[in-house]
């Protein structure tokens, strides 16, 4: 199946762990994704976010994994994730530095793309911090897209530019498979509902092979059970990629039930890939409708 034929699903380290990532943690997450039903539910990508490298590039110009966090290197991590039947994702940034101050890929797109391919990366989240004022956003995202394709390896391109310069109008054309159309989500009801409201004029900007990304899931963190259900349901209805961000080791039964809900995931993964739209709003009551393909 071509990349991103349906909205991608997986897990990302940032929401819960931030900079506190290491090989042991990633192996544990891979084990749980494979053994606790997440892989079978559709969660196929395990993505390491920011803070995985040293603060400076090596003498050869390549980004160097932090040897304290990842003593066996990223190829070993990728191999372990692949051994669990999962796909491996990593993080870089279109700016000169990542959001946490590590080396970005600005002016290093082709060497970084090849480095990721050599390690066995299947997914690249590409952020937008510390981007030069003189830089061209569209051109730099196109450059990384071309660099990934030039490696000859299939790597899903997750373009995280926070909705700058109306990405829904050009991300598909430059080859992104998913793109952020919003700022960062927080683990509260107001944040995720504000993001939903921000999409009312963007309902035609998602579909097969290029999906509108409303940011990672906050299910299983600080919200109530009902808030988590509403959050997950709207992300499914609106075709946003589903990237869990909670600690899989300490999930409640209720969180597991939400994240692996067969009916909602079936709606999310419906082949027609048509976003829901709001059909009715009366006071605090809203009705959203999502067309489905033929059974």
N, C-alpha and C positions, 0 to 999 in steps of 0.2 A: 504494500500500500504506500502511495506517495506520502511524504512528510506532511503532517498536519491535515490530513484528509478530514479528520474530526478534531474537535478541540482537545489539545493536549492535557494530560493529567499526570500528576506526580507529587513530589515532596521537595521543599526547599528549606535550607537550614536557617535562614536569616531571622524570621519572626521570633523564634524562641531562643536561638543560640548566639546570634550575632557573631562576634569575633571568637567565641569560645567553641571552636570547631577543631576536630582532630580526626585522625584515621580511625581510632577506636569507635568514636561516635558514629561516623559514617558507616562503618561495618555493622554496627548495631542497628542503625536505621534500615540498612539493606536487608538484614536478617528478618526484621519485623515486617517490612513490606512484602517479603516473599512468603513468610510463614503465617501471617495473620489475616490474609485475604485481600490485602490492598492491591497487590499485583493483579489478582484475578478480577477485582472490581474495576480495573482500568488504570490504576496509578502506575505508570511505567517509567517515569523519569525521576531519578534521584539527583538533586541539584545542590552543589556546594556554592554558597553565595560568597560575598566579599570576605577578605582577611585570610586568604589561604596561602599567600605568598610572602616572601621577604619584602622589605621596604624598597629595595633597589634591584634592578636587573643584574644579571650575571655579566661577566666580561664578554660573552658572546652575544649580548643584546637580548637574550631570552629571559622571560619571567621565571623566577626560581621558587618552587614550593618551599614553604617554611619547613626545615628539616626536623624541628621539634614537634610540629603538629602532624606532619606527614613524613615520617622517617624513611618510608619505603618508596616515596615518590608517587606522583599522580597516576602513572601507568599501572602501578600495583592496585591503587584504589579503583581505577576503572575496571581492571580485570576482575576484582572481587565483586563489584556491582554487577558486571555482566554475568558472572557465574551464578548469580541469583535470578537470572532471567529478566533483569532490569536494564535500563539505559542510563548512562552517566552524563550529568550536566555540570557545567562550571560557569564562572562569572568573570566578566571583564567590564571595561568602561570605555566609552568613546572619548573621554577626556584624558588629560595628561596624568591624572591621578584618579583612583577610584574614590567612592564616597568616604571611605575610611582612610584614605591617604596612601594606598598601595599603588604600584605602577599601573597606569592605564594603557590603553592600546593606541592612543593618538600617535600617528606616524609610525606605528609598529603593527599595523593591522595584518599584513601578510605573514610576518614572522610569528605573530601570536596565533593566528589561525592555523598555521602549519604545526606549531607546538601542540595546540589542543588536539589536532587530528592525530599527531604521532602518539599522544597519550591515550587515544581511544574515546575522546569526548563525542557525545551524541547530541548535545544541547548546549547552546551558549546564551546566557542572559547578559545583555549588553547595556549597561547603565549610561547615565548622562551627566555625572558630576564632573566638576573642574574642567568644563569644556571651554576652550579659548574663545574670547569674544570675537576674534577674527575668523573663527572656524565656521564652516558651512555644515549645519546639522544634517541635511539631506545627503550631501556628498559623502560625509563620513560614515553614515549608516550604509550607504550604497557601497562604499569601499570595503567595509567589513563583510557585507553580504557577498561581494565578489571574491574576497579573500577566502571565505569559508568554502565557496564553490570550487575555487582553484585547488583546494587540497585533494579533491576527488572523493572525500568522505562525506556521507550524508550527515549534516549537523543542523538540527533545528535552530533557527535564528530567532531568539526572543529579544526584540528591540524595546528596551525600557527607557524611552525618552520622555516619559511623564506627560504625554499629550502636547508636547511643544510643536509648533508649526503645523497643527492639524494633521497628525500622522495618518489618520484614516484615509486621507486623500492621496497618499503616496507610498505608504509602507508596502502594500501589495506589489506595487510596480518595482520596488527595489529588491524584492525577494524575501522580505521578512515573513515568518510563519505565524507570528503573534506580535502584538505591539501594545505597549501601555498607553492608555488614553487618559490616565488620571494621575494625581499625586499619590503619595503613599497612604495605604489603608492603616487605620489604627484598630485596636481590639475593643471597639465599642459600637453601640447601635447607631449613634449619630454619624460616625464615619462611614459605615457601609451603606447606610441609607442615603447619605449625601452623594456618594459615588453613584448609586443607582439613579438618582435624580439627574446627575450630570450627563447621563447617557441618553436623555430623551431626544436630543437632536442628532444622535449618532447611531440610530437603530438600523441603518442600512450599511454600516461600515464593518461588518464581520461576516465571514463565510468560509467555505472550504479553502484550506491552505493558507489563510491569513485571518487570524482571530483577534478581535478586540479584547485586550487583557485589562480587566478592572482591578488587578493586583491580586496578591496571594490571599489564600483563605486564612481567616482568624478563628476558625472553628476549633473548639477545644482549648481555648486560652482563658479569656477573662469575661466573656459574655454569658448570659443565661442560656439555658437549654432552648427556650423558644426563640431567642435572638439568633443563636447558632443555626437553628432550623431555617429561619427566615433568610439569613445570610447565604447559607448553602443553596437554598431553593432558588434565590434570585440569580446567583452565579450560574446555576444550571440552566435556568430559563433564558438567560441572556448570552449563553454560549461562551462566557469567560473561561479561559483555561482554569482548571482546578489544580492548584498547587497548594497542598496542605502545608501548614507551617507550625504545627504543634509538636510536642514531644511524644512520639509514638510509644515510648516506654511506659508512660504514666496515664494513658488515656482512660477515661471512664467508659463504661458500657454504652452510655448514651451518645458519647462522641463517636465511638466506633459505628453505632447504628446510623448516625447522620452521614458520616463520610462514606459509608459503603451502601447507602440506600439504593437498592436496585432500580426502583421506579424513577427516582430523580436522575440517576446516572443515565438511564435509558433515554430520558428526555434530552439530557445534555448531549448524548452521543447519537442522537437521531441524525440519519444521513442527509436530510434536507438542509440542515444547518441554517435555520432561519431564527433570528433573534426574536424574543418576546417583545411585545409593545404594549403600552398602557392604553386600554380601551375605555376606561371609565375612571373618573375621580370625583367623588362626592364627599366633601369634608375630609375626614381622615381615612376614608375607605377608597381603595384603588383596586381595579381589576386589570390584571395583565394576562395577555393571551399569547401563546407560542404555537404557531402552525407546525405540524409534524408531517413527515413524509408518509408515503403509503406503507402499510404493514406488509 
